[in-house]
């Protein structure tokens, strides 16, 4: 009922609607009978797929497929003005960790600045709820992708605290989703079908996993619970060792690990952690009315400080090298531990890294913005 209250008879926008998780998000939203469902996607092929899928499910008259890039402010302004969305699920993002390590400009441009521009439009057009699909990689990030998402979270929280707006800005973090387009499972299946080897970066690496329908259902629940300024964390259960997942998939294929199919350990990739974390130092998790959703809320830096940091980064995006951009990002997010080793422009590195990226030495709980330290106070709601 809580989900129905904020979706039924409302115009709902989903950005990045063509992705596997976002497709499920569109399907579940449609069941709550919104007035209109705006499918915003910059890939023509992905938009065609979700349009066909929704049409086959009987939602042809409900959906509005829209080719658009969230960075195209004029196009997005036109969409907001014409359709007046009441709820925005912002899921469009660059998510491939190794690829973004060597293209930090693109990660920041899309994940951080794209989110900020969209949030500004949502505020201007009096959108009721703006829900950012974030990631557990934003917690004590060791890669550009996670750091870009963390900066997007900070912008939304600062915008909320700035007051004088009718929009509830909410972020939802979750981990790996089984069956998504970027999931390790289809990669392992292809490697098994090819006769191996199945490639795992580290024997101890583990990740949290959740099914797509369950993850999307919890995102919708989080949207119903948010009052504005929160970050919701989904209970992903217990972490799974990736090597155990690889062995299980080999066995389910009727083969024996290490005899029929080799498991090859390739080393941690730049920016990759052994395990993901649930919160930053200084963030306290609190229970919500849903057993699988936790809430945290920290006092963000002032909006003026976040804007100053974004301006400083923006001035360097196309004039600085990768290392400089990463160090500027760390200046804003000190818990970010960037990989500063050998990198190549415009391509993701295959160089293995043996660093254990989960050390606690950097977990200071401070967020300096534009050279100033701002303590993150846990203000659990």
Secondary structure as the mmCIF struct_conf table of DSSP 4:
data_model
#
loop_
_struct_conf.conf_type_id
_struct_conf.id
_struct_conf.beg_label_comp_id
_struct_conf.beg_label_asym_id
_struct_conf.beg_label_seq_id
_struct_conf.end_label_comp_id
_struct_conf.end_label_asym_id
_struct_conf.end_label_seq_id
HELX_RH_AL_P HELX_RH_AL_P1 UNK A 2 UNK A 7
TURN_TY1_P TURN_TY1_P1 UNK A 8 UNK A 9
BEND BEND1 UNK A 10 UNK A 10
STRN STRN1 UNK A 11 UNK A 15
TURN_TY1_P TURN_TY1_P2 UNK A 16 UNK A 18
BEND BEND2 UNK A 19 UNK A 19
HELX_RH_AL_P HELX_RH_AL_P2 UNK A 20 UNK A 30
TURN_TY1_P TURN_TY1_P3 UNK A 31 UNK A 32
BEND BEND3 UNK A 35 UNK A 35
STRN STRN2 UNK A 36 UNK A 41
BEND BEND4 UNK A 42 UNK A 42
HELX_RH_AL_P HELX_RH_AL_P3 UNK A 44 UNK A 56
TURN_TY1_P TURN_TY1_P4 UNK A 57 UNK A 58
TURN_TY1_P TURN_TY1_P5 UNK A 60 UNK A 62
STRN STRN3 UNK A 63 UNK A 67
TURN_TY1_P TURN_TY1_P6 UNK A 70 UNK A 71
HELX_RH_AL_P HELX_RH_AL_P4 UNK A 73 UNK A 83
BEND BEND5 UNK A 86 UNK A 86
STRN STRN4 UNK A 87 UNK A 90
HELX_RH_AL_P HELX_RH_AL_P5 UNK A 97 UNK A 101
TURN_TY1_P TURN_TY1_P7 UNK A 102 UNK A 102
HELX_RH_AL_P HELX_RH_AL_P6 UNK A 104 UNK A 107
HELX_RH_PI_P HELX_RH_PI_P1 UNK A 108 UNK A 113
HELX_RH_AL_P HELX_RH_AL_P7 UNK A 114 UNK A 124
TURN_TY1_P TURN_TY1_P8 UNK A 125 UNK A 126
BEND BEND6 UNK A 128 UNK A 128
STRN STRN5 UNK A 129 UNK A 135
HELX_RH_3T_P HELX_RH_3T_P1 UNK A 136 UNK A 138
TURN_TY1_P TURN_TY1_P9 UNK A 139 UNK A 140
BEND BEND7 UNK A 143 UNK A 143
HELX_RH_AL_P HELX_RH_AL_P8 UNK A 144 UNK A 161
TURN_TY1_P TURN_TY1_P10 UNK A 162 UNK A 162
STRN STRN6 UNK A 168 UNK A 174
STRN STRN7 UNK A 176 UNK A 178
TURN_TY1_P TURN_TY1_P11 UNK A 179 UNK A 179
BEND BEND8 UNK A 180 UNK A 180
TURN_TY1_P TURN_TY1_P12 UNK A 181 UNK A 182
HELX_RH_AL_P HELX_RH_AL_P9 UNK A 184 UNK A 193
TURN_TY1_P TURN_TY1_P13 UNK A 194 UNK A 195
HELX_LH_PP_P HELX_LH_PP_P1 UNK A 197 UNK A 197
STRN STRN8 UNK A 198 UNK A 200
BEND BEND9 UNK A 201 UNK A 201
TURN_TY1_P TURN_TY1_P14 UNK A 203 UNK A 204
STRN STRN9 UNK A 206 UNK A 207
STRN STRN10 UNK A 209 UNK A 211
HELX_RH_AL_P HELX_RH_AL_P10 UNK A 212 UNK A 225
BEND BEND10 UNK A 228 UNK A 229
STRN STRN11 UNK A 231 UNK A 234
BEND BEND11 UNK A 238 UNK A 238
STRN STRN12 UNK A 240 UNK A 241
HELX_RH_AL_P HELX_RH_AL_P11 UNK A 242 UNK A 252
TURN_TY1_P TURN_TY1_P15 UNK A 253 UNK A 254
STRN STRN13 UNK A 257 UNK A 257
TURN_TY1_P TURN_TY1_P16 UNK A 258 UNK A 260
STRN STRN14 UNK A 261 UNK A 261
STRN STRN15 UNK A 263 UNK A 265
STRN STRN16 UNK A 268 UNK A 269
TURN_TY1_P TURN_TY1_P17 UNK A 270 UNK A 271
BEND BEND12 UNK A 274 UNK A 275
BEND BEND13 UNK A 278 UNK A 278
TURN_TY1_P TURN_TY1_P18 UNK A 281 UNK A 282
STRN STRN17 UNK A 286 UNK A 287
BEND BEND14 UNK A 289 UNK A 290
TURN_TY1_P TURN_TY1_P19 UNK A 291 UNK A 292
STRN STRN18 UNK A 293 UNK A 296
STRN STRN19 UNK A 298 UNK A 298
HELX_LH_PP_P HELX_LH_PP_P2 UNK A 299 UNK A 302
HELX_RH_AL_P HELX_RH_AL_P12 UNK A 303 UNK A 314
TURN_TY1_P TURN_TY1_P20 UNK A 315 UNK A 319
BEND BEND15 UNK A 320 UNK A 320
HELX_RH_AL_P HELX_RH_AL_P13 UNK A 322 UNK A 332
TURN_TY1_P TURN_TY1_P21 UNK A 334 UNK A 335
BEND BEND16 UNK A 341 UNK A 342
TURN_TY1_P TURN_TY1_P22 UNK A 345 UNK A 346
BEND BEND17 UNK A 347 UNK A 347
STRN STRN20 UNK A 352 UNK A 353
TURN_TY1_P TURN_TY1_P23 UNK A 357 UNK A 358
BEND BEND18 UNK A 360 UNK A 360
TURN_TY1_P TURN_TY1_P24 UNK A 361 UNK A 362
STRN STRN21 UNK A 366 UNK A 369
TURN_TY1_P TURN_TY1_P25 UNK A 370 UNK A 371
STRN STRN22 UNK A 372 UNK A 375
STRN STRN23 UNK A 378 UNK A 378
#
